[in-house]
Every structure is written in C-alpha cells, then in structure tokens.
Amino acid sequence: MTDTDTQTEQKAEPRDFAAFLMEHRRGKSHTELSEALRDLVVAVEETRKAGTLTYTLKIKPQERTPGAVMVADQIKCSLPEHERSESIFFATETGELIRNDPRQTALFTD
C-alpha cells in the first residue's frame, strides 16, 4: 500500500453519527437526547431565555482487545428558569422577618 492509498483511505466519508447514536446503548441515548431537546425547547419558549443541551462522549481503549474501544456518554440539559418574584419583609431587632414595618404605627387596629 502506498502513501497515496493510505491518504485516500483516511479521507473516506465518516460513518453517520446518527447511525452510531441509534446503536449506542440500544438507542437509549438517542431517546434521552430527543426528550431533553423537546424539554429544552419548551422551557426556552416559556421563559424566553436560553438553555443548553450538552452531549459528551468518552472513548477509551478496551484493555484486553486490540482495536476495541469502550464508549460512555453523558447528557446534560440546563433548562432556563422562570423569574422568581421577590417579597418585602422587615427585620426585627431579634432577627425575625415580618411583613409589617415594626417602626410604623398601624392606621387601623383589629
């Protein structure tokens, strides 16, 4: 085999990633990614904020079998959160939080 043959062989079309994804973990990763993508899109539409979906592959050589590799994956989905409202409270001298200002006299009594 010449160097030209080796270069041609190395430049062959890569295998379709979607095909790999359908085979890895018997398609479970594909299903989980599809569900996470749907959840992310819904959350982005609801909150009008950005979110992220990250798919990480860890590939390491299989120790006892030359040419074989072990493939592990991780899916991380960071959904945007809704704005949380704030409430006003007043701090007492003893560190308690109460709704009414203790320094102000009440206009009406019960």
DOKE-37813 format. One record per residue: residue in one letter; residue number from 1; x, y, z of N, C-alpha, C, O, CB in turn. Coordinates in nm, 3 decimals, padded with zeros to 5 digits. Atoms other than C-alpha are relative to their C-alpha. Glycine has a CB too. Layout:
<recs>
{A NUM {X Y Z} {X Y Z} {X Y Z} {X Y Z} {X Y Z}}
...
</recs>
This chain:
<recs>
{M 1 {00.085 -00.117 00.000} {00.000 00.000 00.000} {00.090 00.123 00.000} {00.185 00.130 00.078} {-00.097 00.000 00.122}}
{T 2 {-00.081 -00.121 00.009} {00.142 00.341 -00.094} {-00.056 00.107 00.091} {-00.165 00.093 00.147} {00.007 00.051 -00.144}}
{D 3 {00.047 -00.113 -00.083} {00.116 00.669 00.095} {-00.127 00.060 -00.058} {-00.214 00.105 00.017} {00.109 00.107 00.011}}
{T 4 {00.120 -00.054 00.065} {-00.143 00.785 -00.160} {-00.121 -00.085 00.036} {-00.228 -00.030 00.063} {00.018 00.006 -00.153}}
{D 5 {00.109 00.089 -00.038} {-00.360 00.478 -00.087} {-00.042 00.023 00.145} {-00.161 00.024 00.176} {00.040 -00.147 -00.020}}
{T 6 {00.029 -00.024 -00.142} {-00.334 00.543 00.287} {-00.075 00.131 00.018} {-00.170 00.137 00.095} {00.129 00.001 00.082}}
{Q 7 {00.067 -00.130 -00.011} {-00.434 00.909 00.246} {-00.142 -00.008 -00.051} {-00.233 00.050 00.008} {00.079 00.107 -00.076}}
{T 8 {00.133 00.016 00.056} {-00.730 00.814 00.028} {-00.090 -00.075 00.098} {-00.206 -00.040 00.117} {00.006 -00.073 -00.136}}
{E 9 {00.076 00.081 -00.096} {-00.841 00.553 00.282} {-00.039 00.084 00.122} {-00.150 00.070 00.174} {00.083 -00.123 00.043}}
{Q 10 {00.027 -00.082 -00.117} {-00.818 00.804 00.568} {-00.103 00.109 -00.029} {-00.171 00.154 00.064} {00.128 00.063 00.050}}
{K 11 {00.093 -00.107 00.034} {-01.028 01.062 00.380} {-00.137 -00.053 -00.041} {-00.219 00.022 -00.093} {00.057 00.083 -00.112}}
{A 12 {00.131 00.058 00.033} {-01.321 00.825 00.330} {-00.107 00.070 00.083} {-00.079 00.125 00.189} {-00.001 -00.153 00.026}}
{E 13 {00.112 -00.062 -00.071} {-01.661 00.954 00.434} {-00.016 -00.061 00.139} {-00.010 -00.183 00.154} {-00.131 -00.016 -00.081}}
{P 14 {00.020 00.055 -00.135} {-01.717 00.922 00.809} {-00.136 -00.067 00.011} {-00.230 -00.036 -00.063} {00.014 00.110 00.106}}
{R 15 {00.127 00.066 -00.026} {-01.989 00.698 00.939} {-00.098 00.102 00.055} {-00.058 00.190 00.131} {00.017 -00.120 00.099}}
{D 16 {00.104 -00.093 -00.044} {-02.314 00.883 01.002} {-00.014 -00.005 00.151} {-00.035 -00.112 00.208} {-00.135 -00.032 -00.068}}
{F 17 {00.008 -00.006 -00.145} {-02.324 00.999 01.365} {-00.137 -00.046 00.050} {-00.146 -00.110 00.155} {00.028 00.142 00.049}}
{A 18 {00.134 00.041 -00.041} {-02.700 00.943 01.383} {-00.011 -00.152 00.006} {-00.081 -00.206 00.092} {-00.105 00.056 -00.096}}
{A 19 {00.002 00.147 -00.002} {-02.645 00.575 01.300} {00.069 -00.052 00.126} {00.020 -00.145 00.190} {00.069 -00.057 -00.127}}
{F 20 {-00.069 00.037 -00.124} {-02.394 00.547 01.584} {-00.092 00.022 00.120} {-00.104 -00.064 00.207} {00.130 00.080 00.017}}
{L 21 {00.085 -00.035 -00.113} {-02.636 00.720 01.820} {-00.117 -00.098 00.016} {-00.158 -00.128 00.128} {-00.053 00.142 -00.018}}
{M 22 {00.110 00.097 -00.007} {-02.914 00.476 01.733} {00.048 -00.136 00.051} {-00.032 -00.213 00.106} {-00.064 -00.016 -00.138}}
{E 23 {-00.054 00.128 -00.046} {-02.685 00.181 01.813} {00.053 00.007 00.143} {00.045 -00.091 00.218} {00.110 -00.046 -00.092}}
{H 24 {-00.060 -00.013 -00.134} {-02.519 00.317 02.128} {-00.108 -00.017 00.107} {-00.212 00.049 00.103} {00.071 00.138 00.016}}
{R 25 {00.092 00.031 -00.110} {-02.693 00.183 02.440} {-00.138 -00.040 -00.053} {-00.241 -00.012 00.009} {-00.012 00.122 00.093}}
{R 26 {00.123 00.049 00.064} {-02.953 00.028 02.208} {-00.101 00.113 -00.025} {-00.222 00.093 -00.015} {-00.065 -00.107 00.087}}
{G 27 {00.086 -00.113 00.033} {-03.088 00.372 02.117} {-00.048 00.081 00.119} {-00.119 00.180 00.101} {-00.117 -00.048 -00.075}}
{K 28 {00.047 -00.072 -00.119} {-03.145 00.485 02.476} {00.053 00.143 00.005} {-00.018 00.235 00.044} {00.042 -00.075 00.127}}
{S 29 {-00.057 -00.136 00.001} {-02.910 00.783 02.439} {-00.075 00.088 -00.099} {-00.103 00.204 -00.069} {00.150 -00.004 -00.037}}
{H 30 {00.077 -00.074 00.100} {-03.095 00.890 02.124} {-00.134 00.044 00.058} {-00.175 00.159 00.042} {-00.021 -00.084 -00.126}}
{T 31 {00.130 -00.031 -00.060} {-03.427 00.873 02.308} {00.014 00.107 00.108} {-00.064 00.202 00.112} {-00.063 -00.126 00.059}}
{E 32 {-00.021 -00.098 -00.106} {-03.291 01.064 02.610} {00.034 00.137 -00.057} {-00.015 00.239 -00.008} {00.113 -00.047 00.094}}
{L 33 {-00.033 -00.128 00.064} {-03.142 01.332 02.386} {-00.123 00.064 -00.065} {-00.143 00.185 -00.055} {00.110 -00.019 -00.106}}
{S 34 {00.122 -00.052 00.063} {-03.468 01.367 02.194} {-00.094 00.060 00.103} {-00.150 00.167 00.081} {-00.071 -00.111 -00.077}}
{E 35 {00.087 -00.051 -00.107} {-03.665 01.409 02.517} {00.058 00.127 00.062} {-00.015 00.222 00.089} {-00.019 -00.107 00.109}}
{A 36 {-00.065 -00.118 -00.058} {-03.411 01.655 02.658} {-00.012 00.120 -00.094} {-00.034 00.232 -00.049} {00.148 -00.028 00.031}}
{L 37 {00.014 -00.108 00.097} {-03.423 01.859 02.337} {-00.141 00.057 00.002} {-00.160 00.179 00.001} {00.035 -00.049 -00.141}}
{R 38 {00.139 -00.046 -00.006} {-03.802 01.875 02.349} {-00.023 00.083 00.125} {-00.083 00.190 00.118} {-00.096 -00.119 -00.004}}
{D 39 {00.019 -00.072 -00.126} {-03.798 01.980 02.717} {00.070 00.135 -00.003} {00.018 00.234 00.049} {00.053 -00.084 00.116}}
{L 40 {-00.075 -00.124 00.009} {-03.536 02.243 02.645} {-00.073 00.103 -00.086} {-00.084 00.219 -00.049} {00.140 -00.025 -00.056}}
{V 41 {00.071 -00.091 00.089} {-03.729 02.394 02.354} {-00.125 00.054 00.067} {-00.154 00.173 00.056} {-00.037 -00.070 -00.132}}
{V 42 {00.120 -00.045 -00.072} {-04.048 02.410 02.563} {00.037 00.103 00.106} {-00.028 00.207 00.117} {-00.073 -00.120 00.065}}
{A 43 {-00.042 -00.092 -00.106} {-03.864 02.578 02.853} {00.049 00.132 -00.058} {00.022 00.238 -00.002} {00.111 -00.064 00.085}}
{V 44 {-00.048 -00.124 00.064} {-03.695 02.829 02.620} {-00.119 00.082 -00.048} {-00.121 00.204 -00.032} {00.095 -00.033 -00.119}}
{E 45 {00.119 -00.072 00.045} {-04.031 02.918 02.467} {-00.078 00.060 00.117} {-00.128 00.172 00.107} {-00.090 -00.094 -00.080}}
{E 46 {00.074 -00.049 -00.116} {-04.194 02.954 02.809} {00.069 00.117 00.069} {00.004 00.215 00.107} {-00.021 -00.112 00.099}}
{T 47 {-00.074 -00.101 -00.077} {-03.920 03.162 02.971} {00.058 00.110 -00.087} {00.092 00.217 -00.037} {00.110 -00.066 00.077}}
{R 48 {-00.065 -00.093 00.093} {-03.785 03.338 02.661} {00.146 00.023 00.038} {00.201 00.130 00.014} {-00.076 00.134 -00.003}}
{K 49 {-00.141 -00.003 -00.038} {-03.436 03.261 02.798} {00.071 -00.119 -00.065} {00.009 -00.217 -00.104} {00.017 -00.003 00.154}}
{A 50 {-00.080 00.107 00.062} {-03.152 03.047 02.662} {00.024 -00.115 00.097} {00.025 -00.096 00.219} {00.134 00.056 -00.048}}
{G 51 {-00.038 00.119 -00.076} {-03.071 02.696 02.780} {00.103 -00.076 -00.082} {00.133 -00.038 -00.196} {-00.125 -00.090 00.032}}
{T 52 {-00.100 00.078 00.073} {-02.814 02.434 02.681} {-00.028 -00.149 00.012} {-00.084 -00.197 00.111} {00.140 00.032 00.051}}
{L 53 {00.004 00.145 00.002} {-02.805 02.069 02.588} {00.139 -00.046 -00.045} {00.184 -00.012 -00.155} {-00.114 -00.056 -00.096}}
{T 54 {-00.137 00.043 00.029} {-02.462 01.904 02.600} {00.006 -00.152 -00.001} {-00.041 -00.219 00.092} {00.098 00.058 00.104}}
{Y 55 {-00.019 00.144 00.012} {-02.377 01.554 02.482} {00.150 -00.024 -00.005} {00.219 00.027 -00.092} {-00.072 -00.059 -00.129}}
{T 56 {-00.143 00.027 -00.010} {-02.035 01.424 02.582} {00.026 -00.149 -00.018} {-00.040 -00.233 00.045} {00.056 00.049 00.135}}
{L 57 {-00.043 00.138 00.019} {-01.871 01.105 02.461} {00.138 -00.017 00.059} {00.227 00.066 00.037} {-00.001 -00.039 -00.150}}
{K 58 {-00.131 00.036 -00.051} {-01.583 00.945 02.647} {00.035 -00.134 -00.064} {-00.035 -00.234 -00.047} {00.003 -00.008 00.158}}
{I 59 {-00.041 00.120 00.071} {-01.397 00.691 02.437} {00.140 -00.038 00.047} {00.233 00.042 00.042} {-00.003 00.021 -00.155}}
{K 60 {-00.130 00.046 -00.048} {-01.115 00.483 02.579} {00.027 -00.139 -00.057} {-00.066 -00.213 -00.089} {00.006 -00.002 00.156}}
{P 61 {-00.031 00.133 00.055} {-00.930 00.175 02.455} {-00.045 -00.110 00.095} {-00.036 -00.096 00.217} {00.151 -00.013 -00.027}}
{Q 62 {00.036 00.117 -00.079} {-01.060 -00.160 02.572} {00.130 -00.074 00.026} {00.202 -00.110 -00.067} {-00.107 -00.092 -00.074}}
{E 63 {-00.132 00.049 -00.039} {-00.768 -00.305 02.763} {00.038 -00.134 -00.059} {00.154 -00.151 -00.099} {00.006 -00.010 00.147}}
{R 64 {-00.036 00.138 00.038} {-00.782 -00.671 02.657} {-00.023 -00.032 -00.147} {00.016 -00.139 -00.194} {-00.076 -00.097 00.083}}
{T 65 {00.032 00.030 00.139} {-00.900 -00.641 02.297} {00.057 00.109 -00.090} {00.001 00.219 -00.095} {-00.152 -00.014 -00.020}}
{P 66 {-00.056 -00.099 00.092} {-00.681 -00.460 02.044} {-00.103 00.044 -00.104} {-00.174 -00.039 -00.160} {00.125 -00.055 -00.069}}
{G 67 {00.094 -00.053 00.100} {-00.884 -00.235 01.815} {-00.138 00.029 00.055} {-00.219 00.093 -00.013} {-00.012 -00.096 -00.112}}
{A 68 {00.131 -00.024 -00.060} {-01.183 -00.226 02.051} {00.007 00.121 00.093} {00.110 00.144 00.157} {-00.050 -00.125 00.077}}
{V 69 {00.008 -00.115 -00.090} {-01.291 00.085 02.242} {-00.127 -00.007 00.082} {-00.226 -00.068 00.041} {00.005 00.133 -00.080}}
{M 70 {00.116 -00.010 -00.087} {-01.531 00.150 02.527} {-00.056 00.141 -00.016} {00.019 00.239 -00.011} {00.036 -00.031 00.151}}
{V 71 {00.064 -00.129 00.022} {-01.782 00.431 02.471} {-00.099 00.025 00.112} {-00.191 -00.054 00.135} {-00.070 00.005 -00.139}}
{A 72 {00.094 -00.043 -00.103} {-01.956 00.611 02.756} {-00.049 00.139 -00.038} {00.024 00.217 -00.099} {00.067 00.001 00.143}}
{D 73 {00.052 -00.132 00.032} {-02.179 00.912 02.721} {-00.062 00.067 00.121} {-00.091 00.003 00.222} {-00.103 -00.010 -00.112}}
{Q 74 {00.063 -00.079 -00.106} {-02.323 01.188 02.935} {-00.086 00.107 -00.066} {-00.043 00.173 -00.162} {00.108 00.064 00.096}}
{I 75 {00.092 -00.101 00.051} {-02.621 01.412 02.869} {-00.026 00.100 00.113} {-00.065 00.062 00.223} {-00.135 -00.065 -00.051}}
{K 76 {00.028 -00.105 -00.097} {-02.652 01.744 03.049} {-00.092 00.103 -00.066} {-00.063 00.155 -00.173} {00.132 00.068 00.051}}
{C 77 {00.095 -00.097 00.051} {-02.950 01.970 02.999} {-00.018 00.109 00.105} {-00.056 00.081 00.219} {-00.137 -00.068 -00.036}}
{S 78 {00.016 -00.113 -00.091} {-02.958 02.313 03.156} {-00.119 00.082 -00.048} {-00.109 00.160 -00.143} {00.130 00.088 00.006}}
{L 79 {00.123 -00.069 00.038} {-03.312 02.443 03.138} {-00.002 00.141 00.057} {00.041 00.162 00.170} {-00.124 -00.079 00.047}}
{P 80 {00.013 -00.135 -00.056} {-03.377 02.815 03.174} {-00.108 00.001 00.107} {-00.204 -00.075 00.101} {-00.033 00.102 -00.112}}
{E 81 {00.096 -00.006 -00.110} {-03.564 02.909 03.487} {-00.089 00.123 -00.013} {-00.049 00.226 -00.067} {00.073 00.002 00.134}}
{H 82 {00.093 -00.113 -00.004} {-03.867 03.130 03.529} {00.051 00.102 00.102} {00.119 00.067 00.198} {-00.144 -00.046 00.037}}
{E 83 {-00.034 -00.103 -00.097} {-03.816 03.461 03.704} {-00.077 -00.027 00.129} {-00.196 -00.060 00.127} {-00.033 00.143 -00.056}}
{R 84 {00.064 00.019 -00.129} {-03.889 03.428 04.073} {-00.027 00.137 00.060} {00.060 00.224 00.060} {00.088 -00.087 00.096}}
{S 85 {00.036 -00.130 -00.057} {-04.072 03.714 04.240} {00.065 00.017 00.137} {00.101 -00.081 00.204} {-00.153 00.014 00.011}}
{E 86 {-00.056 -00.032 -00.130} {-03.938 03.887 04.547} {-00.112 00.047 00.091} {-00.216 00.092 00.044} {00.110 00.107 -00.011}}
{S 87 {00.095 -00.049 -00.099} {-04.123 03.972 04.867} {00.074 00.095 00.093} {00.192 00.076 00.122} {-00.066 -00.117 00.079}}
{I 88 {-00.061 -00.092 -00.095} {-04.059 04.260 05.102} {-00.036 -00.042 00.142} {-00.151 -00.072 00.172} {-00.045 00.145 -00.027}}
{F 89 {00.017 00.029 -00.142} {-04.012 04.187 05.472} {00.077 00.104 00.078} {00.162 00.175 00.024} {00.049 -00.145 00.035}}
{F 90 {-00.072 -00.090 -00.089} {-03.892 04.389 05.766} {00.069 -00.084 00.107} {00.013 -00.181 00.157} {-00.095 00.105 00.065}}
{A 91 {-00.077 00.072 -00.101} {-03.624 04.272 06.007} {-00.024 00.063 00.136} {-00.017 00.185 00.151} {00.151 -00.001 -00.036}}
{T 92 {00.015 -00.049 -00.137} {-03.690 04.300 06.378} {00.136 00.005 00.067} {00.235 -00.042 00.011} {-00.098 -00.091 00.081}}
{E 93 {-00.126 -00.009 -00.074} {-03.423 04.371 06.637} {00.055 -00.138 00.036} {00.175 -00.153 00.057} {-00.019 00.082 00.126}}
{T 94 {-00.042 00.136 -00.035} {-03.413 03.997 06.716} {00.030 -00.086 -00.122} {00.057 -00.206 -00.109} {-00.106 -00.066 00.085}}
{G 95 {-00.033 00.074 00.121} {-03.355 03.897 06.353} {-00.114 -00.074 -00.065} {-00.091 -00.156 -00.155} {00.106 -00.095 00.030}}
{E 96 {00.117 00.063 00.062} {-03.709 03.785 06.268} {-00.042 00.080 -00.123} {-00.021 00.201 -00.128} {-00.117 -00.012 00.101}}
{L 97 {00.055 -00.068 00.116} {-03.866 03.868 05.933} {-00.151 00.007 00.012} {-00.217 -00.095 00.031} {00.041 -00.070 -00.131}}
{I 98 {00.145 -00.018 -00.009} {-04.217 04.015 05.943} {-00.047 00.087 -00.117} {00.033 00.159 -00.177} {-00.040 00.066 00.137}}
{R 99 {00.054 -00.071 00.116} {-04.446 04.165 05.679} {-00.024 00.148 00.026} {-00.013 00.229 -00.066} {-00.129 -00.065 -00.043}}
{N 100 {00.031 -00.141 -00.031} {-04.533 04.491 05.858} {00.120 00.066 00.068} {00.188 00.005 00.150} {-00.125 00.010 00.090}}
{D 101 {-00.111 -00.076 -00.057} {-04.278 04.758 05.946} {-00.027 00.024 00.148} {-00.125 00.092 00.182} {00.021 00.134 -00.075}}
{P 102 {00.026 -00.017 -00.144} {-04.249 04.747 06.327} {00.023 00.144 00.047} {-00.020 00.180 00.157} {00.090 -00.095 00.080}}
{R 103 {-00.024 -00.141 -00.038} {-04.136 05.114 06.333} {-00.114 00.091 -00.040} {-00.115 00.209 -00.004} {00.127 00.049 -00.064}}
{Q 104 {00.111 -00.083 00.047} {-04.458 05.235 06.173} {-00.124 -00.035 00.082} {-00.152 -00.153 00.107} {-00.027 -00.021 -00.155}}
{T 105 {00.123 00.027 -00.076} {-04.778 05.274 06.370} {-00.110 -00.041 -00.096} {-00.115 00.005 -00.210} {-00.043 00.123 00.083}}
{A 106 {00.111 00.049 00.081} {-05.086 05.099 06.240} {-00.107 00.106 -00.015} {-00.138 00.177 00.081} {-00.059 -00.128 00.060}}
{L 107 {00.109 -00.094 00.023} {-05.358 05.312 06.082} {-00.131 -00.053 00.056} {-00.214 00.023 00.105} {-00.014 00.029 -00.148}}
{F 108 {00.123 00.063 -00.047} {-05.628 05.065 06.176} {00.037 -00.112 00.096} {00.138 -00.180 00.077} {-00.085 -00.055 -00.119}}
{T 109 {-00.022 00.110 -00.093} {-05.649 04.824 06.465} {-00.112 -00.099 -00.016} {-00.223 -00.063 -00.056} {00.009 00.049 00.146}}
{D 110 {00.102 00.105 00.014} {-05.836 04.496 06.465} {-00.098 00.005 00.114} {-00.191 -00.075 00.119} {00.064 -00.138 -00.006}}
</recs>
